[in-house]
Amino acid sequence: MLVVKMLILEHLYNFSDEGIENHVRDRLPFMRFLGLKLEDRNLAPRRPGCSGNGSRPEGRWSVI
């Protein structure tokens, strides 16, 4: 369900994948809409295979 909600936000606000990731971390209303808690701010959904080393593999969102 989280992926569907993120796709809705991407479509409504015309965000890219990277843009929605940044906005979800920065905006409490987006976090609330997605059902994330403030403690989950650093655990925002990432794309599969994202190792955190700066690489950006292609793909859609998945929950860690």
Backbone as ProteinMPNN parsed JSONL, in Angstrom:
{"seq_chain_A": "MLVVKMLILEHLYNFSDEGIENHVRDRLPFMRFLGLKLEDRNLAPRRPGCSGNGSRPEGRWSVI", "coords_chain_A": {"N_chain_A": [[0.813, -1.191, 0.0], [2.028, 1.155, 0.627], [3.644, 1.761, -1.564], [1.768, 2.385, -3.525], [0.617, 4.706, -2.448], [2.86, 6.38, -2.525], [3.238, 6.577, -5.263], [0.926, 7.953, -5.908], [1.433, 10.454, -4.67], [3.7, 11.18, -6.178], [2.526, 11.526, -8.689], [0.54, 13.527, -8.228], [2.036, 15.75, -7.347], [3.978, 15.953, -9.232], [6.596, 14.85, -8.891], [9.91, 13.48, -9.099], [11.412, 10.189, -8.657], [13.594, 10.513, -6.883], [12.948, 13.025, -5.935], [10.524, 12.656, -4.529], [11.413, 11.075, -2.462], [13.054, 12.841, -1.008], [11.156, 14.798, -0.276], [9.362, 13.33, 1.28], [10.917, 12.749, 3.495], [11.253, 15.305, 4.522], [8.749, 16.519, 4.973], [6.143, 16.539, 7.2], [3.288, 16.174, 6.744], [3.305, 14.53, 4.434], [4.582, 12.261, 5.432], [2.699, 11.477, 7.322], [0.503, 10.897, 5.662], [1.524, 8.676, 4.344], [1.649, 6.93, 6.407], [3.852, 6.787, 8.026], [5.984, 7.117, 10.88], [7.506, 9.656, 12.965], [9.888, 8.641, 13.875], [10.547, 6.999, 11.815], [11.747, 8.485, 9.916], [14.415, 8.345, 8.936], [14.26, 5.918, 7.808], [13.007, 5.921, 5.375], [11.257, 4.727, 2.475], [13.171, 2.968, 0.036], [14.705, 2.392, -3.128], [14.992, -0.892, -4.599], [18.031, -2.62, -3.998], [19.539, -0.445, -3.309], [22.361, 0.616, -1.847], [23.227, 2.655, -0.297], [25.606, 3.862, -0.877], [25.782, 5.875, -2.67], [25.209, 4.958, -5.157], [22.714, 4.666, -7.675], [20.501, 2.62, -8.486], [18.265, 1.584, -11.103], [14.677, 1.46, -10.877], [11.58, 0.874, -9.057], [9.959, 1.925, -5.994], [10.478, 0.27, -2.869], [9.767, -1.203, 0.273], [11.919, -1.031, 3.017]], "CA_chain_A": [[0.0, 0.0, 0.0], [2.932, 2.303, 0.683], [4.094, 2.071, -2.929], [0.652, 3.035, -4.212], [0.507, 6.063, -1.913], [3.989, 7.17, -3.024], [2.96, 6.859, -6.67], [-0.094, 9.015, -5.914], [2.126, 11.716, -4.39], [4.526, 11.511, -7.344], [1.659, 12.001, -9.77], [-0.127, 14.777, -7.854], [2.97, 16.858, -7.187], [4.932, 15.896, -10.33], [7.921, 14.603, -8.335], [10.671, 12.329, -9.577], [11.647, 9.231, -7.574], [14.482, 11.138, -5.912], [12.237, 14.16, -5.345], [9.554, 12.208, -3.544], [12.179, 10.595, -1.309], [13.453, 14.014, -0.226], [9.979, 15.457, 0.278], [8.803, 12.483, 2.343], [11.761, 12.918, 4.682], [11.194, 16.679, 5.014], [7.401, 17.032, 5.217], [5.338, 15.71, 8.087], [2.021, 15.721, 6.146], [3.564, 13.403, 3.545], [4.853, 11.103, 6.282], [1.425, 11.078, 7.915], [-0.28, 10.291, 4.595], [2.096, 7.37, 4.051], [1.568, 6.083, 7.591], [5.163, 6.7, 8.662], [6.139, 7.868, 12.128], [8.668, 10.541, 12.971], [11.065, 7.797, 14.07], [10.823, 6.335, 10.542], [12.256, 9.488, 8.973], [15.633, 7.84, 8.308], [13.962, 4.631, 7.198], [12.091, 6.144, 4.254], [11.373, 3.69, 1.446], [14.232, 3.138, -0.946], [14.604, 1.481, -4.262], [15.705, -2.156, -4.39], [19.451, -2.641, -4.322], [20.205, 0.8, -2.913], [23.272, 0.265, -0.765], [23.563, 3.852, 0.469], [26.945, 4.323, -1.219], [25.697, 6.854, -3.738], [24.731, 4.377, -6.411], [21.281, 4.848, -7.874], [19.995, 1.648, -9.456], [16.929, 1.855, -11.65], [13.623, 0.651, -10.295], [10.562, 1.56, -8.265], [10.092, 1.92, -4.545], [10.152, -0.902, -2.061], [9.93, -0.92, 1.695], [13.091, -1.694, 3.592]], "C_chain_A": [[0.866, 1.269, 0.0], [3.367, 2.727, -0.717], [3.004, 2.814, -3.69], [0.519, 4.482, -3.747], [1.645, 6.944, -2.417], [3.794, 7.504, -4.5], [1.898, 7.95, -6.812], [0.556, 10.371, -5.672], [2.991, 12.143, -5.574], [3.685, 12.113, -8.455], [1.047, 13.366, -9.442], [0.816, 15.976, -7.827], [4.061, 16.884, -8.259], [6.374, 15.784, -9.83], [8.585, 13.459, -9.075], [10.834, 11.355, -8.41], [12.527, 9.841, -6.48], [13.782, 12.294, -5.195], [11.257, 13.733, -4.28], [10.259, 11.705, -2.288], [12.571, 11.766, -0.412], [12.257, 14.681, 0.439], [9.351, 14.643, 1.404], [9.612, 12.645, 3.62], [11.588, 14.297, 5.319], [9.807, 17.148, 5.442], [6.57, 16.065, 6.046], [3.994, 15.303, 7.489], [2.202, 14.549, 5.182], [3.815, 12.139, 4.354], [3.558, 10.575, 6.89], [0.544, 10.38, 6.883], [0.207, 8.874, 4.292], [2.045, 6.424, 5.244], [2.9, 5.883, 8.28], [5.176, 7.534, 9.93], [7.385, 8.733, 12.04], [9.96, 9.74, 13.132], [11.483, 7.117, 12.769], [11.444, 7.28, 9.52], [13.503, 9.003, 8.241], [15.408, 6.519, 7.599], [12.974, 4.78, 6.06], [12.298, 5.071, 3.203], [12.46, 4.009, 0.444], [14.034, 2.135, -2.06], [15.394, 0.214, -3.993], [17.168, -2.034, -4.784], [20.192, -1.388, -3.937], [21.064, 0.515, -1.692], [23.652, 1.466, 0.085], [24.939, 4.398, 0.14], [26.945, 5.308, -2.377], [25.244, 6.279, -5.058], [23.224, 4.517, -6.496], [20.787, 3.853, -8.925], [18.591, 2.007, -9.921], [15.913, 0.978, -10.942], [12.644, 1.508, -9.513], [10.818, 1.362, -6.785], [9.819, 0.538, -3.958], [10.424, -0.525, -0.617], [11.115, -1.692, 2.213], [12.622, -2.708, 4.6]], "O_chain_A": [[0.486, 2.303, -0.549], [3.448, 3.919, -1.012], [3.288, 3.766, -4.417], [0.329, 5.383, -4.564], [1.434, 8.121, -2.708], [4.148, 8.598, -4.938], [1.964, 8.771, -7.726], [0.269, 11.332, -6.385], [3.018, 13.319, -5.936], [4.083, 13.092, -9.087], [1.038, 14.261, -10.287], [0.446, 17.078, -8.231], [4.96, 17.724, -8.214], [7.258, 16.516, -10.276], [7.914, 12.577, -9.611], [10.432, 11.667, -7.289], [12.235, 9.7, -5.293], [13.992, 12.515, -4.002], [11.161, 14.374, -3.233], [9.76, 11.887, -1.178], [12.434, 11.687, 0.809], [12.34, 15.087, 1.598], [8.859, 15.211, 2.38], [9.045, 12.674, 4.713], [11.76, 14.441, 6.53], [9.705, 18.102, 6.214], [6.327, 14.926, 5.647], [3.574, 14.166, 7.706], [1.346, 13.667, 5.118], [3.319, 11.067, 4.006], [3.349, 9.364, 6.961], [-0.094, 9.375, 7.196], [-0.595, 7.981, 4.018], [2.363, 5.242, 5.11], [3.074, 4.926, 9.035], [4.464, 8.533, 10.038], [8.214, 8.56, 11.147], [11.001, 10.115, 12.591], [12.634, 6.703, 12.626], [11.643, 6.896, 8.367], [13.633, 9.231, 7.038], [16.279, 6.051, 6.866], [12.185, 3.872, 5.799], [13.406, 4.556, 3.056], [12.652, 5.16, 0.052], [13.29, 1.163, -1.933], [16.364, 0.239, -3.236], [17.497, -1.41, -5.793], [21.385, -1.278, -4.219], [20.542, 0.207, -0.62], [24.337, 1.308, 1.095], [25.405, 5.316, 0.815], [27.983, 5.549, -2.995], [24.926, 7.024, -5.985], [22.538, 4.488, -5.475], [20.668, 4.19, -10.103], [17.832, 2.657, -9.202], [16.238, -0.11, -10.467], [12.85, 2.708, -9.331], [11.781, 0.707, -6.386], [9.033, -0.244, -4.492], [11.222, 0.369, -0.335], [11.297, -2.866, 1.891], [13.441, -3.392, 5.215]]}, "name": "protein", "num_of_chains": 1, "seq": "MLVVKMLILEHLYNFSDEGIENHVRDRLPFMRFLGLKLEDRNLAPRRPGCSGNGSRPEGRWSVI"}
